[in-house]
Amino acid sequence: MSLLPACCSTPDDRWPWPQSLPGLELISLDFDPDNLKPDDFTISDIVPPPSVERAVAKRQAEYLAGRFCAREGLRRATGQPVVPALGDDRAPVWPTGCVGSITHTRGWAAAVIGQQQDYAGVGLDAEVIMPDERALPLCRQILTPSEQERFSAELTSQAGFFITLAFCLKETLFKALYPLVQQRFYFEHAEVLSWHPDGSARLRLLKTLSQEWTSHTELDAWFIREEHRLVSLIVVPAYGHSASGA
């Protein structure tokens, strides 16, 4: 039986969003790279890929914490405590019949897991909210001209929060759709249409990614703010997709 590595806290299975999504398991934990021990991978029964084995302690702790969450999520969702491998495209390789997403940011890691009978895809991302002075120089990289105009009030009053939110939502969208379309897309290929203080948001693709995922397809997203961190989620139901043409 594997043990909890020294650099990680006890896993938490709290579901933070008000929306109930049956069949999904979310596992999170805190981690501290300074507490990473030489035998943490061994005692947790997680084998790091060579790129991680050669990496600095921060990257090793991120990988270990994320995979620990993923394995626990898979155990709860399927009864099989499998550690997802690292694919050639650096994306996790999930067991047949499963979907999932892993995220980590500044001492916190999480994984969300489901089964393909319920969900075709799922994306999860977490980001530390940037201060305004760091976020504003990134505005044109993250936001389209339409978004800059649409959310001009946010960019004036809460630039760091909103630019981080847009970044987080678009990363989540990529994680949800990349396994389905098998092609990369970037910040300029999607836009945030709306967001609300209740944690709901809506995005629209600006590029055709596949026959099913065409330009102007829209998707719902959910996010929460936990102190200095944003966490966002997008799911694609198995029976189709939660999308509508514009």
N, C-alpha and C positions, 0 to 999 in steps of 0.2 A: 504494500500500500504506500502510495506516495505521500510525502509530508509537505507542509507549507514551508516555502523557502523563507529564509531569515529576512529577506528584503521586502516581503509582502505582508499586508495585513490580512485578517480573516475575510474571506469573500462575503460580499453583501448581495442578496438577491432582491433588494427593494426595487419595485417598478415605479419610476418617478413621474410618469406622465398620467394625466387624468383619463386618457383614452385607454380602454382595455383592449388588448390585442391577444386573444386566446392562442395558445400554442407557442408563444415566444417566451424565451428565457433570457433575462438580462442578469449578468453577473459582473460585479465591479469590485475593485479593491484599491487601496493605496499602496504605493511602493516607494522605496527609498534606495537609490543606487549606492549611497554611502554604506548601506547595510548589506550589500551583496557579498555573499561568502563564496569561496572557491567551489564548495560542494553544493551550492543551491540548485543547480541544474540536476545533479545526480540525485539528491534526496527528493526532489519533486518529480523525478522520472520524466523529464523533458530533455530531449536531445537537441541542442542548438545546431542550426546549419553552420557550415564553415564561415560564412560571412559574419554571423553573429558571434561565433566563438572567437574570432579575431578582433571583434569590436571593443570599444571602450565600455566601461561599466554602465554608463547611462543607457546605451543601446541594448546591452545584455539584459539589464533589469526591465526595460520596456518590453522586450520580446518575451522574457520569462513571465512577467505579470500578465501580458495579453494572452499568451497561450494557456496559462493556468486558468484564466477566466473562461476561455473558449472550451477547454476540456471539461470544466465543471458545468458549463451550459449544455454541452453535448450529452453529458451524463444525465442531466435532468430531463432533457428533451427526448433522448432516444434510449437511454440506459447504457450507452456505449461511451466510456470516458476516453475519447480519441483526441490526440493532439494534432491539429491541422498542420500539415507540412507547409513550407514556404515554396511557392511555385516559381517558375522561371521568370514570371512577370512580377514577382515579389508580392503577389496577392496570396492570401491563405487558400489552401486546397482543402475543401470541406468534404467529409465523407459522402458517398452516394446517397441521395435522398435528403440531404441537409442543405440549408442555407445559413449564412452567418456573416458577421462583420465584427472587426476588432478595432478598437481605438485606444490611444494613450496620449496623455498630455500632462506634463509637469507633475509627476508623482501620482497620477491616477490612471488606471486602465480599466477597460470594460469590454465585454463581448456580448452580442445578442445572437441568439440561435433559434432557428425554427426548422420545420420540415417542409419539403417541397410539396407535399400534399396540401399544405396550408398556404405557403408563400412561395412565389417565384423568385423573389429577391428581397434583400433587406440591407439597409445602409445605416451605419452608426458613426458619428464623429463627435469629438470633444475638442474644444479650443479654449485656451485662456484668453479672456477678453483683453484686447490690446488697448493701451492708452491712446488717446486721440493723436498725440504727436507721432506715434509710431504708425497708426492706422492710416492717417490721411495721405502720406506719400505712396501708399499701396492702393489707393482708391481706384485709379484707372486700370490697374492690373486685375482687380477683383470684380469691379462693377462695370457693366456696359454703359454707354452714354445714356441709354433709356433709363437705366436704374439710377444713374446719377441725377437725372432730372426728376424721376418719379419720387425719389427719396431725399430730395434736397433739404427738407426740414430736418430729417434725421441726421444728415451729414453736418448740419449746422449745430444741432443741439446735443447729439450723442454719437459722434462719428466713430469712436472706438468700438462702442457696443454694436452699432449697425454693421460696420464693415466686417467685424469679426463674425457676426451672425450670417452675413451673406457668404463669407468664406466657408463657414461651418456647414451651411445648408448645401452649398455646391459640392463640397467634399462628400457629404452624405449622399447626394444624388449620384455622384460618380461611383461610390461604393455599392449602391443599390443596383445600378444598371450595367456596370462594366462586366460582371459575369454573364449577363444576358446578351450583350451586344459584342463583347470581345474587341472593342476598340476604345482607344483613349479619347477623351474630350476634355475641354479646358474651361476656365472661368467664362470666357466669352461665348461659350456654346450653350449657356443656360442663363436665365434671369429670374430674379425674385419678383413676383408679381405683387405679393402682399404679405404682411406679417401682422400679428395681433398680440397684445400683451398676455392673452390667455395661452400663448405658446403654440398657436397654429400659424402655418405659413403655406404659401402656394408658389410653385416654381413652374417655369415653362422652358422646354427645350428650344434652342435656336438652331439646331443642326439635326439632320436626319441621321440616326445611328444604325437603324435597321428597318426592315419592312414594317415592323410593329411599332418601333419607337421613332416616329417621324418628327420633323420640326413642327413646333407649335403644340406638341403634346404637353399637357399640364399634369402635375402631380401635387398631392398634399404632403406636407411635412409637419413634424411636431418638434418643439424644442423646449428646453427648460434652462433656467439660469440658477446655478448653484454657487453662491458666493462669487468668486472670480472666474467661474467657468461656465461655458455654454455647452450643452449636449443636445444633439439633434438626431432625429430618426425618420427614415422613409421606408415604407414597406410596399411591396408589389404583391397583391394577392395571387394565389395560384390559378384562380378561375379566369384570369384576364389581367388587366392592370387598372389601377385606380387613376385613370386618366381620362381626359376629355379633350376633343379637338377645340382649338380656339375659334 
